Amino acid sequence: MAKGFRGSAGRGGGNMMAQIAKLQEQMEQAQAELAEKTVTETAGGGAVQVTMTGDQRCTAVVIDPELLADGDAEMLQDMVLTATNKALDASRQLSEEQMAPFTNMLSGFGMGV
């Protein structure tokens, strides 16, 4: 071993690894919480509702029965598509907000994400 070489522990590497391990644990907890949070978006004045979790899993689609009486399948498809895309956007926004502190911390460690 080279004279004066102390390995990573001498340079604070152990402390950084502990910080990264703690950060990883916190991120896992935040992701678990995110999976429990939901967002609901609508289309057609509330005639179609789509609910998603913070990890982009669709958990519910509600369609007003009066919409079905009209029989306009194309309009219904458009409303479901619109509500789904709005719910996805809201879910992504929720995820970004929840995970932003970790993204900032990882950038501080030189791990540009």
Phi and psi in degrees as GROMACS dihedral restraints (atoms count N, CA, C in turn):
[ dihedral_restraints ]
;  ai    aj    ak    al  type     phi  dphi    fc
    3     4     5     6     1   -67.6    20    10
    4     5     6     7     1   146.1    20    10
    6     7     8     9     1   -60.4    20    10
    7     8     9    10     1   130.2    20    10
    9    10    11    12     1    85.9    20    10
   10    11    12    13     1    -2.4    20    10
   12    13    14    15     1   -78.4    20    10
   13    14    15    16     1   128.1    20    10
   15    16    17    18     1  -116.8    20    10
   16    17    18    19     1     2.3    20    10
   18    19    20    21     1    75.6    20    10
   19    20    21    22     1  -175.7    20    10
   21    22    23    24     1   -68.6    20    10
   22    23    24    25     1   -28.2    20    10
   24    25    26    27     1   -64.0    20    10
   25    26    27    28     1   -33.5    20    10
   27    28    29    30     1   -71.6    20    10
   28    29    30    31     1   -18.6    20    10
   30    31    32    33     1  -103.4    20    10
   31    32    33    34     1     9.9    20    10
   33    34    35    36     1    83.8    20    10
   34    35    36    37     1    11.7    20    10
   36    37    38    39     1   -63.1    20    10
   37    38    39    40     1   -35.6    20    10
   39    40    41    42     1   -63.2    20    10
   40    41    42    43     1   -39.0    20    10
   42    43    44    45     1   -66.0    20    10
   43    44    45    46     1   -40.7    20    10
   45    46    47    48     1   -65.6    20    10
   46    47    48    49     1   -40.2    20    10
   48    49    50    51     1   -63.6    20    10
   49    50    51    52     1   -38.6    20    10
   51    52    53    54     1   -65.1    20    10
   52    53    54    55     1   -40.0    20    10
   54    55    56    57     1   -64.6    20    10
   55    56    57    58     1   -41.7    20    10
   57    58    59    60     1   -66.1    20    10
   58    59    60    61     1   -41.2    20    10
   60    61    62    63     1   -62.7    20    10
   61    62    63    64     1   -41.9    20    10
   63    64    65    66     1   -65.3    20    10
   64    65    66    67     1   -41.9    20    10
   66    67    68    69     1   -61.9    20    10
   67    68    69    70     1   -42.1    20    10
   69    70    71    72     1   -62.3    20    10
   70    71    72    73     1   -41.9    20    10
   72    73    74    75     1   -62.8    20    10
   73    74    75    76     1   -43.3    20    10
   75    76    77    78     1   -64.9    20    10
   76    77    78    79     1   -38.1    20    10
   78    79    80    81     1   -65.2    20    10
   79    80    81    82     1   -41.6    20    10
   81    82    83    84     1   -62.0    20    10
   82    83    84    85     1   -40.1    20    10
   84    85    86    87     1   -64.8    20    10
   85    86    87    88     1   -43.7    20    10
   87    88    89    90     1   -63.4    20    10
   88    89    90    91     1   -38.8    20    10
   90    91    92    93     1   -67.0    20    10
   91    92    93    94     1   -37.4    20    10
   93    94    95    96     1   -65.4    20    10
   94    95    96    97     1   -41.3    20    10
   96    97    98    99     1   -64.2    20    10
   97    98    99   100     1   -40.3    20    10
   99   100   101   102     1   -61.0    20    10
  100   101   102   103     1   -38.2    20    10
  102   103   104   105     1   -65.6    20    10
  103   104   105   106     1   -20.7    20    10
  105   106   107   108     1   -90.8    20    10
  106   107   108   109     1   -21.2    20    10
  108   109   110   111     1   -80.3    20    10
  109   110   111   112     1   149.1    20    10
  111   112   113   114     1  -129.8    20    10
  112   113   114   115     1   156.6    20    10
  114   115   116   117     1  -129.7    20    10
  115   116   117   118     1   145.7    20    10
  117   118   119   120     1  -127.2    20    10
  118   119   120   121     1   130.6    20    10
  120   121   122   123     1  -125.5    20    10
  121   122   123   124     1   155.5    20    10
  123   124   125   126     1  -128.5    20    10
  124   125   126   127     1   166.4    20    10
  126   127   128   129     1  -144.8    20    10
  127   128   129   130     1   160.3    20    10
  129   130   131   132     1    63.8    20    10
  130   131   132   133     1    39.1    20    10
  132   133   134   135     1    65.6    20    10
  133   134   135   136     1    28.3    20    10
  135   136   137   138     1    95.8    20    10
  136   137   138   139     1     1.3    20    10
  138   139   140   141     1   -67.4    20    10
  139   140   141   142     1   -26.9    20    10
  141   142   143   144     1  -126.8    20    10
  142   143   144   145     1   129.8    20    10
  144   145   146   147     1  -124.4    20    10
  145   146   147   148     1   136.4    20    10
  147   148   149   150     1  -126.4    20    10
  148   149   150   151     1   130.4    20    10
  150   151   152   153     1  -114.8    20    10
  151   152   153   154     1   133.8    20    10
  153   154   155   156     1  -133.5    20    10
  154   155   156   157     1   154.6    20    10
  156   157   158   159     1   -84.8    20    10
  157   158   159   160     1   170.2    20    10
  159   160   161   162     1   -66.7    20    10
  160   161   162   163     1   -15.2    20    10
  162   163   164   165     1  -103.9    20    10
  163   164   165   166     1    27.6    20    10
  165   166   167   168     1    62.7    20    10
  166   167   168   169     1    41.0    20    10
  168   169   170   171     1  -108.1    20    10
  169   170   171   172     1   125.0    20    10
  171   172   173   174     1   -75.1    20    10
  172   173   174   175     1   126.1    20    10
  174   175   176   177     1  -112.0    20    10
  175   176   177   178     1   -17.3    20    10
  177   178   179   180     1  -160.5    20    10
  178   179   180   181     1   144.8    20    10
  180   181   182   183     1  -132.2    20    10
  181   182   183   184     1   121.9    20    10
  183   184   185   186     1  -118.5    20    10
  184   185   186   187     1   128.6    20    10
  186   187   188   189     1  -121.8    20    10
  187   188   189   190     1   127.2    20    10
  189   190   191   192     1   -61.8    20    10
  190   191   192   193     1   124.9    20    10
  192   193   194   195     1   -56.5    20    10
  193   194   195   196     1   -27.1    20    10
  195   196   197   198     1   -63.8    20    10
  196   197   198   199     1   -29.0    20    10
  198   199   200   201     1   -64.3    20    10
  199   200   201   202     1   -34.2    20    10
  201   202   203   204     1   -71.8    20    10
  202   203   204   205     1   -28.0    20    10
  204   205   206   207     1   -66.2    20    10
  205   206   207   208     1   -30.0    20    10
  207   208   209   210     1   -67.9    20    10
  208   209   210   211     1   -33.8    20    10
  210   211   212   213     1    77.0    20    10
  211   212   213   214     1    11.1    20    10
  213   214   215   216     1   -88.0    20    10
  214   215   216   217     1    88.1    20    10
  216   217   218   219     1   -62.0    20    10
  217   218   219   220     1   -39.2    20    10
  219   220   221   222     1   -63.7    20    10
  220   221   222   223     1   -42.1    20    10
  222   223   224   225     1   -63.7    20    10
  223   224   225   226     1   -43.8    20    10
  225   226   227   228     1   -62.0    20    10
  226   227   228   229     1   -43.3    20    10
  228   229   230   231     1   -59.8    20    10
  229   230   231   232     1   -43.8    20    10
  231   232   233   234     1   -62.0    20    10
  232   233   234   235     1   -41.4    20    10
  234   235   236   237     1   -66.8    20    10
  235   236   237   238     1   -41.6    20    10
  237   238   239   240     1   -63.5    20    10
  238   239   240   241     1   -44.2    20    10
  240   241   242   243     1   -60.9    20    10
  241   242   243   244     1   -45.9    20    10
  243   244   245   246     1   -61.9    20    10
  244   245   246   247     1   -48.5    20    10
  246   247   248   249     1   -63.7    20    10
  247   248   249   250     1   -38.6    20    10
  249   250   251   252     1   -64.8    20    10
  250   251   252   253     1   -45.5    20    10
  252   253   254   255     1   -65.5    20    10
  253   254   255   256     1   -38.3    20    10
  255   256   257   258     1   -64.5    20    10
  256   257   258   259     1   -41.2    20    10
  258   259   260   261     1   -65.5    20    10
  259   260   261   262     1   -39.6    20    10
  261   262   263   264     1   -61.4    20    10
  262   263   264   265     1   -44.5    20    10
  264   265   266   267     1   -61.1    20    10
  265   266   267   268     1   -44.7    20    10
  267   268   269   270     1   -65.2    20    10
  268   269   270   271     1   -38.2    20    10
  270   271   272   273     1   -66.3    20    10
  271   272   273   274     1   -41.8    20    10
  273   274   275   276     1   -64.1    20    10
  274   275   276   277     1   -40.6    20    10
  276   277   278   279     1   -62.4    20    10
  277   278   279   280     1   -44.2    20    10
  279   280   281   282     1   -59.1    20    10
  280   281   282   283     1   -44.3    20    10
  282   283   284   285     1   -63.2    20    10
  283   284   285   286     1   -44.9    20    10
  285   286   287   288     1   -61.1    20    10
  286   287   288   289     1   -41.9    20    10
  288   289   290   291     1   -64.8    20    10
  289   290   291   292     1   -42.5    20    10
  291   292   293   294     1   -70.0    20    10
  292   293   294   295     1   -35.4    20    10
  294   295   296   297     1   -95.4    20    10
  295   296   297   298     1    -7.2    20    10
  297   298   299   300     1   -54.4    20    10
  298   299   300   301     1   -43.6    20    10
  300   301   302   303     1   -59.6    20    10
  301   302   303   304     1   -35.5    20    10
  303   304   305   306     1   -73.8    20    10
  304   305   306   307     1   -37.7    20    10
  306   307   308   309     1   -60.8    20    10
  307   308   309   310     1   -43.5    20    10
  309   310   311   312     1   -64.7    20    10
  310   311   312   313     1   -41.7    20    10
  312   313   314   315     1   -65.1    20    10
  313   314   315   316     1   -42.8    20    10
  315   316   317   318     1   -64.3    20    10
  316   317   318   319     1   -36.3    20    10
  318   319   320   321     1   -62.1    20    10
  319   320   321   322     1   -36.5    20    10
  321   322   323   324     1   -65.6    20    10
  322   323   324   325     1   -26.2    20    10
  324   325   326   327     1   -86.2    20    10
  325   326   327   328     1     3.2    20    10
  327   328   329   330     1    81.9    20    10
  328   329   330   331     1    19.0    20    10
  330   331   332   333     1  -108.9    20    10
  331   332   333   334     1    64.3    20    10
  333   334   335   336     1   -47.4    20    10
  334   335   336   337     1   116.6    20    10
